[in-house]
Each structure stands twice: as C-alpha cells, then as structure tokens.
Amino acid sequence: MSYESWTHSGLHAAVRFTVVADAEPGLLPRLLQPFAKRDLIPDRFDASRSGDRLRVDIVMQALAADLVHLVEGNLRQIVGVQSVSRRQEITGLVQRRAA
C-alpha cells in the first residue's frame, strides 16, 4: 500500500463578480454564502446602494478556475439578484498536496 503524497495542479483566476440586486435586509450575507460554503474569503467586498438597488463587487485574487462558474451560478440563484457579471483573468497554477 502506497502513501506517497500527491499533487493536483489546476488553473486559478483573479475574478471580479458584480452583482446588481434589490436592496433588502439579509442580501449581503446571502451573497457571501457561496464563498463560505467552500471555505473561501473574498479579498474585497464592496456594496453601494442607489435607491432600491444594490451594486456589490466581490473580488477574489486567486480562485480555482473550476470554481468560477459554480460560484457565479450560486450568486445568480439568490433571491433578489437581478444580474451577475464576471471579469476574470487566468493568473497561474494552484497546487494541493495531501500526505
């Protein structure tokens, strides 16, 4: 039986999600949920209100590229969200090691 360590390499991206949603209590923590359930902490989270709408920018400097579409899909499903746009740039490789 082999217990050699393994390495998983994959692309990671710098990503900015811009969310436009109805301004309502409880929206901001719901927007953090897709990150929290994956043990991720956004590098930046900015919200501004204009009338009955909120614009929220969520930035991750190094998000695994295979998670980008999953997080985006989760953001789109949140009640009150009107639109989600994404800007991303592939920035390098991510490696995970397990003993």
C-alpha positions in Angstrom: 0.0 0.0 0.0 1.5 3.4 -1.1 1.2 6.5 1.0 3.0 8.8 -1.4 1.9 12.4 -1.4 0.0 13.6 -4.5 -0.1 16.9 -6.2 -3.1 18.4 -8.0 -2.4 21.3 -10.4 -5.0 23.4 -11.9 -5.5 27.0 -13.1 -6.6 29.8 -10.9 -8.0 33.1 -11.8 -8.4 36.6 -10.5 -12.2 37.2 -10.6 -14.5 40.1 -10.0 -18.2 39.4 -9.7 -20.5 42.4 -10.0 -24.0 41.8 -8.6 -27.0 44.1 -9.1 -29.8 43.2 -6.7 -32.8 44.5 -4.8 -31.8 46.4 -1.7 -33.2 44.3 1.1 -32.2 43.1 4.6 -30.2 39.9 4.6 -28.9 40.2 1.0 -25.2 40.8 1.8 -24.8 37.6 4.0 -26.6 35.6 1.3 -24.0 36.8 -1.3 -21.2 35.6 0.9 -22.7 32.1 1.3 -21.3 30.6 -2.0 -17.8 31.5 -0.8 -18.3 30.5 2.8 -19.5 27.0 2.0 -16.3 26.5 0.0 -14.1 27.9 2.8 -13.2 30.9 0.8 -12.9 34.5 1.9 -13.2 37.2 -0.8 -10.3 39.6 -1.0 -12.6 42.5 -1.4 -16.4 43.0 -0.9 -17.8 46.5 -1.8 -21.5 47.4 -1.7 -23.2 50.6 -2.7 -26.9 51.4 -2.7 -28.7 53.6 -5.2 -32.4 53.8 -4.4 -33.9 50.4 -4.2 -30.9 48.7 -5.9 -27.6 47.4 -4.6 -24.4 47.0 -6.6 -21.9 44.6 -5.0 -18.4 43.9 -6.2 -16.8 40.7 -4.9 -13.1 40.2 -5.8 -11.0 37.0 -5.4 -7.4 37.3 -6.4 -6.8 33.5 -6.8 -10.0 31.4 -7.2 -9.6 27.9 -8.6 -10.8 28.3 -12.2 -13.1 25.2 -12.0 -15.0 27.0 -9.2 -15.6 30.3 -11.0 -18.8 29.1 -12.9 -20.1 27.3 -9.8 -19.8 30.4 -7.6 -21.4 32.5 -10.4 -24.3 30.1 -10.7 -24.9 30.2 -7.0 -24.9 34.0 -7.0 -27.5 34.0 -9.8 -29.8 31.8 -7.8 -30.0 34.1 -4.8 -33.4 35.7 -4.3 -33.4 39.4 -5.2 -30.4 39.2 -7.5 -31.2 40.9 -10.9 -27.9 40.3 -12.7 -24.4 38.9 -12.2 -21.4 39.8 -14.4 -17.9 38.4 -14.2 -14.5 39.6 -15.2 -11.7 37.0 -14.9 -8.1 36.6 -15.8 -6.2 33.3 -15.6 -3.2 34.1 -13.3 -1.4 30.9 -12.6 -1.4 27.4 -11.2 -2.7 26.1 -7.9 -1.2 23.1 -6.2 -2.7 21.0 -3.4 -0.7 18.4 -1.5 -2.0 15.6 0.7 0.1 13.4 2.9 
